């Protein structure tokens, strides 16, 4: 007993010390944020003025694709694919903000027909990566570029798998002697909390429908269930097979050459005495091993010498400007849904449901909008949030607006709930979709609190009110929760069956929370066709029976504006840190940052145990669909 009291006292003392530290930290962080925000305003304002004043048309030479940072699968107003025209109200816009894949692709496509651009150089050392769908979309644009008799060259040192997927399209890949290309596969990591919860005496009360609905497994197990493991392993291996086959095809060789068996790998590595540059060349991953000076000399011969800048003639992707397009009367509205579906968008990666619903409502009531394309990248979330968005889509269709769904990497569970309202659904081969199932979870802290001497007793006039995370769940509420889940699942099945013209029994058989890739989803009727964003735009125009049109994007809402502000602020802070700190210190901070980012969702799950999940919220969500690591 004495040890228990001592342990309890230490815990309480630690909690108060932690709260004091946290309060001080937050106040200091807020002060720093204000200072950086003021700095950011002047930095951005001055940078904008400099961009306008110093803009020069591109010199004749290469377009340098030197993407810096992460590439977002988010649509912006300057998207202009072949045979589609768009308008712009912002002259000389600086496209570095946001790093949208569609802005980058628009520039590549314009450069392909620009006589001043005679080729392209891929310099992706600062490219942090993007989702698979975005990679495929850029890869498509690069291949289109080559069809205009313009060659692509790549220069690399240390290459991630994201970077190499694009590099593999180049006509020539140059690697520096100290460089390496290491293809190692895809990785999916899940964290489980069952033993931790048992130790702190927290009881998870789980309700779920779906044999494969593994969202609740972190609370109930210390490892993956056999069914869940088999399902995830299948689509993970399918995705890696897709990656390797595309890279091998781009390099005009076989998968066994670029990704050798382990014994071959070790044999060649030993023979080459650990020289990864030579290893990369032996396995056809690169064409030549040259130092930076030799590479520059080659490019000077190909693209000419820029006397002013004392280098080969090139224009950065960020300096290359998109031309304005004439506005058209007929319009196709594009709305992006990226992230978790929560009513209030209470985390950085969550969607404000009301904002999306408003955008769909506005597009549905705009007489100039003839069709709507929804770009969908969501693992789902709250059932109510999915249904609110779906209802707005149905109303827009009643107003005569056809809706085409363009799935990105993930459109699962609640994401598919939304997609079901589309007139036509496109997905990529590797899109993760399905996961048709629902769950709800509560947590009882009674035993945990009792162990440290905290007790609570509740009195109520009805069992309907008799719920507290500090007392057992009544039989009535257990039955109510299960009935609510049953009804929601039946609604989910009915919605999908009606929209996909299948029987409810058929949809139930292919559901149960099971995950499908795009190709599988097409074969079982969950989507209509394999295709990308361009296909979705063209299909929307076809259904709406329009040929001459422009694409419009919904106005930026407050949440988007806040995200852009913090993104810009982050980039400026990172820039300052890189200038002030030595490289070895920056590397340490980078590794710590990667650990935090990779385990953010795990931390988020734990925080939900105490703060979020103490209600009767029903979820249609695939919690681990976005955890694949490629780099």
MOURNOR-V591401 format. One record per residue. N is the residue number from 1. RES is the residue in one small letter. OMEGA is omega in degrees with one decimal (NA if undefined). NEAR is the number of other ideal C-beta (glycine too) atoms within 12 Angstrom. Layout:
((N	RES	OMEGA	NEAR) (N	RES	OMEGA	NEAR))
This chain:
((1	x	179.1	9) (2	x	178.6	8) (3	x	179.7	9) (4	x	179.2	14) (5	x	178.7	14) (6	x	178.3	13) (7	x	179.3	16) (8	x	179.2	21) (9	x	178.7	16) (10	x	178.5	15) (11	x	-179.3	21) (12	x	178.4	17) (13	x	179.2	14) (14	x	-179.9	14) (15	x	-179.8	15) (16	x	177.2	14) (17	x	179.4	14) (18	x	179.3	14) (19	x	177.6	14) (20	x	178.2	14) (21	x	-178.7	14) (22	x	179.3	14) (23	x	179.2	14) (24	x	180.0	14) (25	x	-178.8	14) (26	x	178.4	14) (27	x	178.9	14) (28	x	178.1	14) (29	x	179.1	15) (30	x	178.6	14) (31	x	177.8	14) (32	x	179.4	18) (33	x	179.3	19) (34	x	-179.7	15) (35	x	-179.5	18) (36	x	178.2	27) (37	x	177.6	22) (38	x	178.1	16) (39	x	-178.4	21) (40	x	-179.7	28) (41	x	-178.6	18) (42	x	178.8	15) (43	x	-178.3	21) (44	x	-179.0	25) (45	x	-179.5	15) (46	x	178.9	16) (47	x	179.0	23) (48	x	179.7	22) (49	x	179.1	15) (50	x	179.9	15) (51	x	-179.4	23) (52	x	-174.5	17) (53	x	-171.8	11) (54	x	-178.3	14) (55	x	176.2	19) (56	x	177.2	18) (57	x	-176.9	16) (58	x	174.8	30) (59	x	179.6	27) (60	x	-177.7	20) (61	x	-173.9	33) (62	x	165.8	41) (63	x	-177.0	44) (64	x	179.2	39) (65	x	-177.3	43) (66	x	-178.1	28) (67	x	179.0	38) (68	x	178.2	27) (69	x	-176.5	26) (70	x	179.8	25) (71	x	-174.8	37) (72	x	175.2	34) (73	x	-176.9	43) (74	x	-173.4	39) (75	x	175.8	44) (76	x	-168.7	35) (77	x	-176.8	33) (78	x	177.5	40) (79	x	-177.9	43) (80	x	178.3	35) (81	x	177.5	34) (82	x	178.8	22) (83	x	174.7	14) (84	x	-179.6	34) (85	x	176.5	29) (86	x	177.6	34) (87	x	178.5	25) (88	x	176.9	27) (89	x	-176.3	16) (90	x	-179.6	19) (91	x	176.1	15) (92	x	179.0	24) (93	x	176.9	27) (94	x	-170.5	28) (95	x	-179.1	34) (96	x	-176.0	32) (97	x	174.2	32) (98	x	-178.2	36) (99	x	179.1	36) (100	x	179.7	39) (101	x	-176.3	44) (102	x	174.4	44) (103	x	179.2	41) (104	x	-179.6	48) (105	x	178.1	45) (106	x	179.5	39) (107	x	179.0	42) (108	x	-178.4	43) (109	x	176.1	37) (110	x	-179.8	36) (111	x	-178.8	40) (112	x	-178.5	33) (113	x	179.7	20) (114	x	-178.2	28) (115	x	179.1	15) (116	x	179.0	25) (117	x	-175.0	35) (118	x	178.8	30) (119	x	-178.8	38) (120	x	175.0	48) (121	x	175.1	43) (122	x	176.2	41) (123	x	-167.7	37) (124	x	-177.7	43) (125	x	-178.7	27) (126	x	-178.6	29) (127	x	-175.6	35) (128	x	179.2	26) (129	x	179.6	33) (130	x	178.7	37) (131	x	-172.5	36) (132	x	-179.0	43) (133	x	178.5	42) (134	x	176.8	41) (135	x	180.0	43) (136	x	-177.7	38) (137	x	175.8	43) (138	x	178.6	45) (139	x	178.1	39) (140	x	-179.9	32) (141	x	178.2	40) (142	x	178.4	40) (143	x	175.6	27) (144	x	179.3	26) (145	x	-177.8	38) (146	x	-179.7	24) (147	x	178.0	17) (148	x	178.6	25) (149	x	175.9	14) (150	x	-175.0	30) (151	x	178.6	28) (152	x	178.2	42) (153	x	179.8	39) (154	x	174.9	45) (155	x	-175.7	40) (156	x	172.4	42) (157	x	173.9	30) (158	x	-167.0	23) (159	x	173.0	38) (160	x	179.4	27) (161	x	173.7	36) (162	x	-178.0	33) (163	x	-174.2	42) (164	x	177.7	42) (165	x	177.5	48) (166	x	179.4	44) (167	x	-174.3	46) (168	x	-179.4	41) (169	x	-176.3	37) (170	x	175.6	39) (171	x	177.6	27) (172	x	176.1	28) (173	x	178.4	41) (174	x	179.5	39) (175	x	178.0	41) (176	x	-175.5	30) (177	x	-179.0	23) (178	x	-175.0	17) (179	x	177.6	34) (180	x	172.8	29) (181	x	-173.0	39) (182	x	175.5	25) (183	x	-172.4	35) (184	x	177.5	20) (185	x	179.2	20) (186	x	-172.7	28) (187	x	175.8	17) (188	x	-176.8	29) (189	x	176.9	20) (190	x	179.6	31) (191	x	-177.3	27) (192	x	-171.6	26) (193	x	-172.9	29) (194	x	-177.7	23) (195	x	177.5	16) (196	x	-179.9	20) (197	x	177.5	29) (198	x	-177.4	18) (199	x	179.7	13) (200	x	173.7	24) (201	x	173.3	20) (202	x	-178.2	31) (203	x	176.3	27) (204	x	177.6	36) (205	x	-170.3	32) (206	x	171.8	32) (207	x	179.7	35) (208	x	173.0	37) (209	x	-179.2	37) (210	x	-178.4	41) (211	x	-176.3	24) (212	x	-177.4	36) (213	x	-170.4	41) (214	x	-177.4	41) (215	x	-177.0	43) (216	x	-176.5	39) (217	x	178.4	36) (218	x	179.4	35) (219	x	-169.8	35) (220	x	-174.1	27) (221	x	173.0	24) (222	x	175.8	18) (223	x	-180.0	17) (224	x	172.3	24) (225	x	-179.0	26) (226	x	-179.3	15) (227	x	-179.9	21) (228	x	-179.4	36) (229	x	-179.9	21) (230	x	-179.2	18) (231	x	-178.1	36) (232	x	179.9	36) (233	x	-178.3	18) (234	x	-177.2	23) (235	x	175.5	40) (236	x	178.9	32) (237	x	176.8	20) (238	x	-179.9	28) (239	x	179.4	41) (240	x	176.9	30) (241	x	178.1	22) (242	x	179.3	31) (243	x	-176.3	35) (244	x	-179.2	31) (245	x	178.1	23) (246	x	179.3	29) (247	x	179.4	37) (248	x	178.5	26) (249	x	178.3	20) (250	x	-177.5	29) (251	x	177.8	33) (252	x	179.2	14) (253	x	-178.0	22) (254	x	179.2	16) (255	x	-178.4	23) (256	x	179.8	15) (257	x	-176.0	25) (258	x	-179.7	36) (259	x	-172.5	29) (260	x	174.8	25) (261	x	-173.4	13) (262	x	-178.2	12) (263	x	177.4	10) (264	x	180.0	18) (265	x	-178.3	23) (266	x	179.5	14) (267	x	-178.4	15) (268	x	179.8	23) (269	x	179.0	22) (270	x	-179.2	13) (271	x	-178.8	14) (272	x	176.6	20) (273	x	174.4	11) (274	x	178.9	13) (275	x	-174.7	20) (276	x	177.0	30) (277	x	177.9	32) (278	x	177.7	24) (279	x	-179.5	32) (280	x	179.6	39) (281	x	-179.4	28) (282	x	-178.2	25) (283	x	170.6	33) (284	x	177.9	25) (285	x	176.4	41) (286	x	-179.0	37) (287	x	-178.8	27) (288	x	174.5	26) (289	x	-176.6	30) (290	x	174.3	28) (291	x	-173.3	19) (292	x	-179.7	23) (293	x	178.8	16) (294	x	178.5	18) (295	x	179.8	32) (296	x	178.6	28) (297	x	177.9	17) (298	x	-177.7	24) (299	x	176.6	33) (300	x	178.1	22) (301	x	-176.4	16) (302	x	-171.3	26) (303	x	-178.8	31) (304	x	-175.9	20) (305	x	177.9	20) (306	x	-175.6	22) (307	x	-177.2	11) (308	x	-177.6	9) (309	x	177.0	19) (310	x	177.4	10) (311	x	178.0	25) (312	x	-177.2	32) (313	x	179.0	29) (314	x	175.3	38) (315	x	179.0	35) (316	x	177.1	30) (317	x	-179.1	40) (318	x	176.8	31) (319	x	-178.2	27) (320	x	-172.0	38) (321	x	175.8	32) (322	x	177.6	36) (323	x	175.5	24) (324	x	178.9	20) (325	x	179.0	24) (326	x	179.7	14) (327	x	179.5	19) (328	x	-179.7	23) (329	x	178.8	16) (330	x	-175.4	25) (331	x	170.5	34) (332	x	-179.6	45) (333	x	177.8	41) (334	x	-178.9	42) (335	x	179.7	47) (336	x	172.8	38) (337	x	-175.1	51) (338	x	174.6	40) (339	x	179.9	36) (340	x	-177.2	42) (341	x	175.0	49) (342	x	-174.5	36) (343	x	-174.9	27) (344	x	-179.2	20) (345	x	-168.9	29) (346	x	174.2	23) (347	x	-173.6	24) (348	x	-176.7	21) (349	x	-178.2	24) (350	x	-178.9	31) (351	x	172.0	41) (352	x	-174.2	32) (353	x	-177.6	36) (354	x	178.9	23) (355	x	178.8	36) (356	x	179.6	41) (357	x	178.9	34) (358	x	179.0	23) (359	x	178.2	37) (360	x	178.5	39) (361	x	-178.8	28) (362	x	179.4	27) (363	x	-179.7	39) (364	x	-178.9	32) (365	x	178.5	20) (366	x	-176.2	25) (367	x	179.8	15) (368	x	179.4	21) (369	x	-177.6	37) (370	x	179.3	36) (371	x	-179.8	42) (372	x	172.1	52) (373	x	177.4	53) (374	x	175.6	51) (375	x	-167.3	52) (376	x	173.3	55) (377	x	-176.2	44) (378	x	174.5	47) (379	x	-179.5	45) (380	x	-177.4	51) (381	x	179.7	47) (382	x	178.9	37) (383	x	-179.1	38) (384	x	-179.7	30) (385	x	178.1	40) (386	x	-176.9	47) (387	x	177.2	30) (388	x	179.7	31) (389	x	-179.9	45) (390	x	-180.0	40) (391	x	177.0	24) (392	x	177.3	35) (393	x	178.9	41) (394	x	179.4	27) (395	x	178.0	23) (396	x	177.4	36) (397	x	176.4	27) (398	x	177.6	16) (399	x	175.4	23) (400	x	-179.5	21) (401	x	174.4	38) (402	x	-178.9	33) (403	x	177.5	46) (404	x	180.0	45) (405	x	173.6	50) (406	x	-179.5	47) (407	x	173.8	54) (408	x	-179.8	46) (409	x	-173.9	42) (410	x	170.1	49) (411	x	-170.6	52) (412	x	175.2	52) (413	x	178.8	55) (414	x	174.2	52) (415	x	177.4	49) (416	x	174.5	53) (417	x	178.0	51) (418	x	-175.9	49) (419	x	-176.4	50) (420	x	-179.2	46) (421	x	-178.9	39) (422	x	174.8	46) (423	x	-179.6	30) (424	x	-176.7	35) (425	x	172.8	39) (426	x	172.0	40) (427	x	172.4	47) (428	x	177.9	43) (429	x	-172.7	33) (430	x	175.6	42) (431	x	175.0	49) (432	x	-177.3	49) (433	x	-174.9	52) (434	x	-176.8	49) (435	x	-178.6	52) (436	x	-178.5	52) (437	x	-178.0	45) (438	x	178.9	46) (439	x	172.9	44) (440	x	-175.7	39) (441	x	175.2	39) (442	x	-178.7	37) (443	x	-179.2	36) (444	x	-175.5	33) (445	x	-173.1	30) (446	x	-177.6	25) (447	x	179.7	22) (448	x	-179.3	28) (449	x	177.9	24) (450	x	-177.4	21) (451	x	179.3	20) (452	x	172.0	22) (453	x	178.5	16) (454	x	-178.6	17) (455	x	178.9	15) (456	x	176.8	17) (457	x	-176.2	12) (458	x	171.5	19) (459	x	178.7	10) (460	x	-178.8	15) (461	x	-176.4	8) (462	x	175.2	13) (463	x	179.6	18) (464	x	-179.4	14) (465	x	-172.2	15) (466	x	174.6	21) (467	x	175.3	26) (468	x	176.5	23) (469	x	-178.4	28) (470	x	178.0	26) (471	x	-178.1	26) (472	x	177.8	22) (473	x	-177.5	31) (474	x	177.1	22) (475	x	179.6	12) (476	x	-177.6	18) (477	x	175.5	28) (478	x	179.2	23) (479	x	179.0	16) (480	x	179.9	25) (481	x	-179.1	31) (482	x	178.3	25) (483	x	178.6	19) (484	x	179.3	25) (485	x	179.2	32) (486	x	-178.3	21) (487	x	178.3	18) (488	x	178.6	36) (489	x	177.2	36) (490	x	177.7	21) (491	x	179.3	28) (492	x	-179.3	43) (493	x	-178.9	34) (494	x	179.0	23) (495	x	-177.8	32) (496	x	-178.8	43) (497	x	-179.5	25) (498	x	-176.6	18) (499	x	-177.8	32) (500	x	177.2	32) (501	x	177.5	14) (502	x	174.8	23) (503	x	179.0	16) (504	x	178.4	23) (505	x	179.8	12) (506	x	-178.7	18) (507	x	178.4	32) (508	x	-178.9	24) (509	x	-178.6	19) (510	x	-177.9	33) (511	x	-179.8	42) (512	x	178.5	28) (513	x	-176.3	41) (514	x	-179.5	36) (515	x	177.8	51) (516	x	169.8	40) (517	x	-173.6	41) (518	x	-178.4	43) (519	x	177.4	26) (520	x	-179.3	27) (521	x	177.1	39) (522	x	-176.4	25) (523	x	-179.7	18) (524	x	172.3	23) (525	x	178.4	25) (526	x	173.8	43) (527	x	-178.0	40) (528	x	-173.2	29) (529	x	171.9	28) (530	x	-178.9	27) (531	x	-178.0	32) (532	x	-176.3	39) (533	x	178.1	44) (534	x	179.4	33) (535	x	179.7	29) (536	x	178.5	47) (537	x	-178.2	42) (538	x	178.2	29) (539	x	177.9	31) (540	x	177.9	41) (541	x	179.3	32) (542	x	-179.7	20) (543	x	-179.7	25) (544	x	179.8	30) (545	x	175.7	15) (546	x	178.8	26) (547	x	-177.2	16) (548	x	-174.0	19) (549	x	172.4	34) (550	x	179.6	35) (551	x	175.2	43) (552	x	179.5	36) (553	x	-177.9	35) (554	x	178.7	33) (555	x	-179.6	18) (556	x	176.8	21) (557	x	-175.1	24) (558	x	-179.5	15) (559	x	178.3	28) (560	x	-179.4	30) (561	x	178.2	16) (562	x	179.5	18) (563	x	179.0	28) (564	x	179.0	25) (565	x	-178.7	23) (566	x	177.6	20) (567	x	179.0	26) (568	x	178.8	30) (569	x	-179.8	27) (570	x	-178.4	23) (571	x	179.6	28) (572	x	178.0	28) (573	x	178.0	25) (574	x	179.6	24) (575	x	-179.3	23) (576	x	-179.6	19) (577	x	-179.8	20) (578	x	179.9	19) (579	x	-173.1	12) (580	x	-173.3	13) (581	x	176.1	17) (582	x	-175.8	12) (583	x	-177.8	13) (584	x	177.4	10) (585	x	178.4	14) (586	x	-179.8	19) (587	x	179.0	14) (588	x	178.6	15) (589	x	179.9	20) (590	x	-179.8	19) (591	x	178.0	14) (592	x	179.9	14) (593	x	179.9	18) (594	x	178.1	17) (595	x	-179.7	15) (596	x	-179.4	15) (597	x	-177.4	22) (598	x	-177.6	22) (599	x	-179.9	19) (600	x	-176.8	21) (601	x	177.7	30) (602	x	177.1	24) (603	x	179.5	19) (604	x	178.1	28) (605	x	-179.9	33) (606	x	178.9	25) (607	x	178.0	18) (608	x	-179.7	32) (609	x	-176.2	31) (610	x	-165.8	22) (611	x	-169.9	17) (612	x	-167.4	26) (613	x	178.7	32) (614	x	175.2	24) (615	x	-177.1	21) (616	x	-178.9	26) (617	x	176.1	30) (618	x	-175.5	41) (619	x	165.8	45) (620	x	-168.1	51) (621	x	173.4	46) (622	x	-168.6	48) (623	x	-176.5	39) (624	x	-177.1	39) (625	x	-175.1	44) (626	x	-173.8	35) (627	x	-179.5	30) (628	x	178.7	35) (629	x	-176.4	26) (630	x	-171.7	30) (631	x	NA	27))
